[in-house]
Amino acid sequence: MPRLEPGTGKTKWYRSDGAVAVYSALISILIGMAVGAVIVIVVGLLKSNISMAGIWEGIRLVFLGVFSTGRSGGQLSFGFNGVNLGNMLFRAVPLIMTGLSVAVAFKTGLFNIGAAGQYLMGTMGTLSVGLWLGWAGVPTPIAWICAFLTGVILGGLWGSIPGIFKAFLNINEVITCIMTNWIAANLVTWWFDSHEAFKNSAEGGKIGYIIPLKNVGVVTPKALMDVFFKGSQANGGFWIAVLIAIAMWVMMTKTTFGYELRACGSNRHAAKYAGINDKKNIILSMAIAGCLAAAGASLYYLSGNTEFYWSTYQKLPAEGFNGIPVALLAANHPIGVIFSGIFMSMLNISGIQLKYLTAYNEYISDIIIAVIVYLSAFSMLFKTVLSKKIKKGTGGNVNDEPAPVKTEEAEVAEEVEVIREAETFTEEVMDDYKELLDEAAEIVQAETEKGGAM
């Protein structure tokens, strides 16, 4: 909501709630990056095989790794790197979708920690249907749509399970989400373990992997990504993720359905009193969250150049949990999720560059991400502090109309009016009190006369 500057009445977009949310996220990111730079320096000083020049290279790669073009004459060079940038957008797709999954649930008052299980169900549905239809010779566009929708629907059904328990039994969704995560992991493992046809046993060293969809030609079109980012993994899945994020923003902010979802999230009982079906909306909210998380898996594996390790019963996909910091950094805003997902992906690319171009390992980028995740939990604190600073600078509530300046005569007149009102109030109270005393006296006199007559 835009704020009005007292005295001028002009709109100050940089003082809006959305701008403050962006500022708080940037503070978290900058602190995390600074901590990462400190870690690079400390590790470099402790390792004998890293010189001061190597430390400086590590710091630059932390901040600019996505623009690294390798080494030239022994020195790091930077510029436009289509492969790195394209891979960054490609890796951002599942993060954007799981971030949307968590953000939409947050907006409706629910904590969807079950995105990992929903992601696995989307993987199972997409790969299974994609391979089946590919082997059957179904046209690629139809096979792609069926595979994508199957994964999304399975994820939505899996996400609705915690919603049902929450709506009808008031069981905390965090508990049921954790249970459904591990049930999904074992279910997916059993499914692929019992279907030998899906296993990629034809290629050496691929034991435990599922056949990639590129082998049957069911892949997402490049949509000009191969022109802008030649040689990268980027494809049209990124544009689909962006369109889904925009659609979620429109649904949540511009439709009656979105208003009902947010109303249930703000106060379930008040929403029910207002005539909104709270149970239905809780279930639908978790189902939508499940669809979004599963869509991330579908788009990732429909790229064709990714392979799925089917034995997942001991491990959950990291994308399901990485969606939480993505949503927090974006303040649960669907459009903001796009940028926070790209940023997290950029850090992953920087970690890869650190591993192959310096003596550092890629885990430094994981530490930076962990710090940012930790600080993202404090983004509300940063937001509160910034809001107070803004209000202080504008003289109170920044949305209020500027107060008129009072003259000395006006202040005296106001004080006189207050005194008059106080005197009038006192007189009225005394009159009421006198009436009560008179009534009480009459009652006592009546009781006395009655007693004397007896």
C-alpha positions in Angstrom: 0.0 0.0 0.0 1.6 3.3 -1.0 2.2 5.8 1.8 1.5 9.5 1.8 4.2 11.9 3.0 2.8 14.2 5.7 2.8 17.8 4.6 3.0 17.1 0.9 0.4 14.4 0.4 2.6 12.8 -2.3 2.8 9.0 -2.8 6.1 7.6 -1.6 6.5 4.1 -3.1 9.8 3.5 -1.4 8.0 3.7 2.0 5.4 1.1 1.1 5.0 -2.2 3.0 6.3 -4.1 -0.1 9.4 -1.9 -0.3 10.1 -2.5 3.4 9.8 -6.2 2.8 12.3 -5.9 0.0 14.7 -3.9 2.2 14.5 -6.5 5.0 15.3 -9.4 2.5 18.2 -7.4 1.0 19.6 -6.9 4.5 19.5 -10.7 5.1 21.2 -11.4 1.8 23.9 -8.8 2.3 24.7 -10.1 5.8 24.8 -13.6 4.5 27.1 -12.7 1.6 29.4 -10.8 4.0 29.6 -13.8 6.4 30.4 -15.9 3.3 33.3 -13.6 2.4 34.6 -13.8 6.0 34.5 -17.6 5.9 36.4 -17.5 2.6 39.1 -15.4 4.2 39.3 -17.5 7.4 39.5 -20.8 5.4 42.1 -19.3 3.1 44.3 -18.2 6.0 44.1 -21.6 7.6 44.9 -23.6 4.5 48.6 -23.5 3.4 47.7 -24.1 -0.3 45.6 -21.0 -0.6 47.4 -17.7 -1.1 46.1 -14.2 -0.6 45.4 -14.1 -4.4 43.4 -17.3 -4.0 41.4 -15.7 -1.1 40.6 -12.7 -3.3 39.5 -15.1 -6.1 37.3 -17.0 -3.7 35.6 -13.8 -2.6 35.0 -12.7 -6.1 33.5 -16.0 -7.0 31.1 -15.9 -4.1 29.7 -12.7 -5.4 30.2 -13.0 -9.1 30.5 -16.8 -9.7 27.7 -16.9 -12.2 29.6 -14.4 -14.4 32.8 -16.4 -14.3 34.2 -17.4 -17.7 37.1 -19.5 -16.4 40.7 -18.7 -16.3 42.7 -16.8 -18.9 46.5 -16.8 -18.5 46.1 -18.2 -15.0 43.8 -15.3 -13.9 40.1 -15.5 -13.4 38.0 -13.8 -16.1 34.5 -12.5 -15.8 31.8 -11.7 -18.4 28.7 -13.0 -20.0 28.6 -16.8 -19.4 25.5 -18.2 -21.2 26.1 -21.7 -19.8 26.2 -20.5 -16.1 23.3 -18.1 -16.5 21.1 -20.7 -18.3 21.9 -23.3 -15.7 21.1 -20.9 -13.0 17.6 -20.3 -14.5 17.2 -24.1 -15.0 18.1 -24.9 -11.4 15.8 -22.0 -10.2 12.6 -23.7 -11.6 12.1 -26.3 -8.8 13.1 -23.7 -6.2 10.5 -21.2 -7.5 7.8 -23.9 -7.5 8.5 -25.2 -4.1 8.9 -21.6 -2.9 5.4 -20.9 -4.3 4.1 -24.0 -2.6 5.3 -22.8 0.8 4.3 -19.2 0.2 0.7 -19.9 -0.8 0.3 -22.1 2.3 1.8 -19.4 4.5 -0.6 -16.9 3.1 -3.5 -19.1 4.2 -2.1 -19.7 7.7 -0.6 -23.1 7.0 3.0 -24.3 7.2 3.6 -26.7 4.3 6.7 -28.6 5.3 5.5 -31.5 3.1 6.7 -30.1 -0.2 9.4 -32.8 -0.3 6.9 -35.6 -0.4 4.7 -33.7 -2.9 7.8 -33.2 -5.0 8.5 -36.9 -5.0 4.9 -37.8 -6.0 5.1 -35.4 -8.9 8.4 -37.1 -9.9 6.8 -40.5 -9.8 3.7 -39.5 -11.8 5.6 -37.5 -14.4 8.3 -40.1 -15.1 6.0 -43.0 -15.2 3.4 -41.5 -17.5 6.1 -39.9 -19.7 7.9 -43.1 -20.2 4.7 -45.1 -20.8 3.4 -42.7 -23.4 6.7 -42.3 -25.0 7.1 -46.0 -25.5 3.5 -46.2 -26.8 4.4 -43.6 -29.5 2.0 -40.9 -28.3 2.7 -37.5 -29.9 5.2 -35.6 -27.9 3.0 -32.6 -27.0 0.2 -34.9 -25.7 2.6 -37.1 -23.8 4.2 -34.0 -22.3 0.9 -32.5 -21.1 -0.3 -35.8 -19.7 3.0 -36.4 -17.9 2.9 -32.9 -16.4 -0.7 -33.0 -15.4 -0.3 -36.5 -13.8 2.5 -35.3 -11.6 0.7 -32.1 -10.6 -2.5 -34.0 -9.8 -0.7 -36.6 -7.7 1.1 -33.8 -5.8 -2.2 -32.1 -5.2 -3.8 -35.2 -3.9 -0.8 -35.9 -1.6 -0.9 -32.3 -0.3 -4.6 -32.5 0.5 -4.0 -35.3 3.0 -2.6 -32.9 5.7 -5.3 -30.5 4.8 -8.0 -33.0 5.5 -6.5 -33.9 8.9 -6.2 -30.2 9.7 -9.8 -29.3 8.6 -11.7 -32.2 10.2 -9.5 -33.3 13.1 -7.5 -30.1 13.7 -4.3 -32.0 13.6 -1.2 -29.8 13.1 -0.2 -29.9 9.5 3.5 -30.0 10.3 3.1 -33.4 11.9 1.1 -34.9 9.1 3.4 -33.3 6.5 6.4 -35.0 8.0 4.6 -38.3 8.0 3.5 -38.0 4.4 7.0 -37.0 3.4 8.5 -40.3 4.5 5.5 -42.3 3.3 6.0 -40.7 -0.1 9.7 -41.6 -0.1 9.0 -45.3 0.6 6.1 -45.4 -1.8 8.1 -43.9 -4.7 11.0 -46.3 -3.9 8.6 -49.3 -3.9 7.0 -48.1 -7.2 10.2 -47.9 -9.2 11.7 -50.9 -7.5 8.8 -53.1 -8.6 8.9 -51.8 -12.2 12.1 -53.0 -13.8 11.2 -51.4 -17.1 11.8 -47.9 -15.7 15.3 -48.6 -14.5 18.2 -47.3 -16.7 20.1 -50.6 -16.8 21.1 -50.2 -20.4 23.8 -47.7 -19.6 26.8 -48.7 -17.6 27.1 -47.2 -14.2 23.5 -46.1 -14.1 22.4 -48.7 -11.5 19.6 -47.2 -9.4 18.6 -44.5 -11.9 15.4 -44.1 -13.9 15.5 -43.8 -17.7 15.6 -40.0 -18.6 12.7 -38.7 -20.6 15.0 -37.6 -23.4 15.3 -41.3 -24.3 11.7 -41.3 -25.4 11.6 -37.7 -26.7 9.2 -36.3 -24.1 11.0 -33.1 -23.2 10.1 -29.5 -22.7 10.8 -27.2 -25.7 13.7 -24.8 -25.4 11.5 -21.7 -26.1 14.5 -19.6 -27.3 16.5 -20.5 -24.2 19.1 -22.3 -26.5 19.5 -19.0 -28.3 20.1 -16.8 -25.3 22.0 -19.4 -23.2 23.6 -21.7 -25.7 25.0 -24.9 -24.3 23.0 -24.6 -21.0 20.2 -26.8 -19.6 17.7 -23.9 -19.6 14.4 -24.6 -21.4 10.8 -23.3 -21.5 10.1 -24.7 -18.0 11.4 -21.4 -16.6 8.8 -19.4 -18.5 6.1 -21.8 -17.3 7.3 -21.3 -13.7 7.1 -17.5 -14.1 3.6 -17.7 -15.6 2.5 -19.9 -12.7 3.9 -17.5 -10.2 2.1 -14.6 -11.8 -1.1 -16.7 -11.9 -0.8 -17.4 -8.2 -0.4 -13.6 -7.5 -3.5 -12.8 -9.5 -5.5 -15.6 -7.7 -4.4 -14.6 -4.2 -4.9 -10.9 -4.6 -7.4 -10.3 -7.3 -10.0 -13.0 -6.9 -12.8 -13.9 -4.4 -11.3 -17.3 -4.0 -8.0 -15.9 -3.0 -9.6 -13.6 -0.5 -11.4 -16.5 1.1 -8.1 -18.4 1.4 -6.4 -15.5 3.0 -9.4 -14.8 5.3 -9.2 -18.4 6.6 -5.5 -17.9 7.1 -6.0 -14.7 9.1 -8.7 -16.1 11.3 -10.4 -19.4 10.6 -13.3 -18.9 13.0 -14.0 -15.3 11.9 -14.0 -16.5 8.3 -16.5 -19.2 9.2 -18.7 -16.7 11.0 -18.6 -14.6 7.8 -20.0 -17.5 5.8 -16.8 -18.9 4.3 -16.4 -22.6 4.3 -13.2 -22.9 6.3 -12.8 -26.7 6.0 -13.0 -26.6 2.2 -10.5 -23.7 1.9 -8.0 -25.4 4.2 -8.1 -28.6 2.1 -7.9 -26.6 -1.2 -5.0 -24.5 0.1 -2.9 -27.6 0.9 -4.0 -29.2 -2.4 -2.8 -26.1 -4.3 0.5 -26.2 -2.4 0.9 -29.8 -3.3 0.2 -29.1 -7.0 2.9 -26.4 -7.0 5.6 -28.5 -5.4 4.8 -31.4 -7.7 4.9 -29.0 -10.7 8.5 -28.2 -9.8 9.5 -31.8 -10.0 7.6 -32.3 -13.3 9.3 -29.3 -15.0 12.7 -30.4 -13.7 12.5 -34.0 -15.0 10.6 -33.1 -18.2 13.7 -31.1 -19.2 15.0 -34.5 -20.4 18.6 -34.0 -19.3 18.0 -35.0 -15.6 18.0 -38.4 -14.1 16.2 -39.6 -11.0 17.7 -41.9 -8.4 14.8 -44.2 -7.5 16.0 -45.5 -4.1 14.8 -42.5 -2.1 13.5 -44.1 1.1 16.5 -42.8 3.1 16.6 -39.3 1.7 14.2 -36.6 0.9 14.8 -34.1 -2.0 16.5 -30.9 -0.9 14.3 -28.8 -3.2 11.3 -29.5 -0.9 13.0 -27.8 2.0 14.9 -25.1 0.1 11.5 -23.7 -0.9 11.1 -22.5 2.7 13.9 -20.0 2.7 12.9 -19.0 -0.8 9.4 -18.1 0.4 10.7 -16.4 3.5 13.1 -14.2 1.6 10.3 -13.2 -0.8 8.0 -12.4 2.2 5.6 -15.0 0.8 5.0 -12.8 -2.3 4.5 -15.0 -5.4 6.4 -12.5 -7.6 9.2 -12.1 -5.1 9.6 -15.9 -5.1 10.8 -15.7 -8.7 13.7 -13.5 -7.7 14.6 -15.3 -4.5 14.6 -18.6 -6.3 17.0 -17.3 -8.9 19.2 -15.9 -6.2 19.4 -19.2 -4.4 20.2 -20.9 -7.7 22.9 -18.3 -8.3 24.6 -19.3 -5.0 24.6 -22.9 -6.1 26.3 -22.0 -9.4 28.9 -19.9 -7.4 29.6 -23.0 -5.3 30.3 -25.1 -8.4 32.7 -22.4 -9.7 34.5 -22.3 -6.3 35.0 -26.1 -6.5 36.4 -26.2 -10.0 38.3 -22.9 -10.2 39.9 -22.6 -6.8 41.2 -24.8 -3.9 37.9 -24.2 -2.0 35.0 -26.6 -2.0 31.4 -25.9 -3.0 30.2 -26.2 0.6 31.0 -22.6 1.3 28.0 -21.6 -0.8 25.9 -24.0 1.4 27.1 -22.1 4.4 26.1 -18.8 2.9 22.7 -20.2 2.1 22.4 -21.5 5.6 23.2 -18.1 7.0 20.7 -16.4 4.8 18.1 -19.0 5.7 18.8 -18.3 9.4 18.6 -14.5 8.8 15.5 -14.9 6.8 13.7 -15.9 10.0 14.7 -12.5 11.3 13.4 -10.7 8.2 10.2 -9.8 10.2 12.4 -8.2 12.8 14.3 -6.2 10.1 10.9 -5.2 8.6 9.6 -4.0 12.0 12.7 -1.9 12.7 12.5 -0.3 9.2 8.8 0.4 9.6 9.4 2.2 12.9 12.2 4.2 11.3 9.9 5.3 8.5 7.1 6.2 10.9 9.5 8.1 13.1 10.7 10.0 10.0 7.2 10.9 8.9 5.9 11.9 12.3 3.7 9.0 13.4 1.5 6.8 11.3 2.7 7.3 7.7 -0.8 6.6 6.3 -2.4 9.3 8.3 -3.4 12.7 6.9 -1.0 15.5 8.1 -2.3 17.0 11.3 -3.2 20.8 11.2 -1.0 23.1 13.2 -2.9 24.4 16.3 -2.8 28.0 17.4 -2.6 29.2 21.0 -6.2 30.4 20.9 -7.4 27.0 19.6 -5.5 25.1 22.4 -7.1 27.4 25.0 -10.6 26.9 23.5 -10.1 23.1 23.5 -9.1 23.2 27.2 -12.1 25.3 28.1 -14.4 22.8 26.2 -12.9 19.9 28.0 -13.5 21.6 31.4 -17.1 22.3 30.5 -17.7 18.7 29.4 -16.2 17.5 32.7 -18.5 19.9 34.7 -21.6 18.8 32.8 -20.7 15.1 33.3 -20.3 15.7 37.0 -23.6 17.5 37.3 -25.4 14.7 35.5 -23.8 12.1 37.7 -24.8 14.0 40.8 -28.3 14.3 39.6 -28.5 10.6 39.0 -27.0 9.8 42.4 -29.6 12.1 44.0 -32.4 10.4 42.3 -31.2 7.0 43.5 -31.0 8.3 47.1 -34.6 9.6 46.9 -35.8 6.3 45.6 -34.0 4.4 48.3 -35.5 6.8 50.9 -39.0 6.1 49.6 -38.5 2.4 49.7 -37.2 2.6 53.3 -40.2 4.7 54.3 -42.6 2.3 52.7 -41.1 -0.7 54.4 -41.3 1.2 57.8 -45.0 2.1 57.4 -45.7 -1.5 56.4 -44.0 -2.8 59.5 -45.9 -0.4 61.7 -49.2 -1.4 60.2 -48.5 -5.1 61.0 
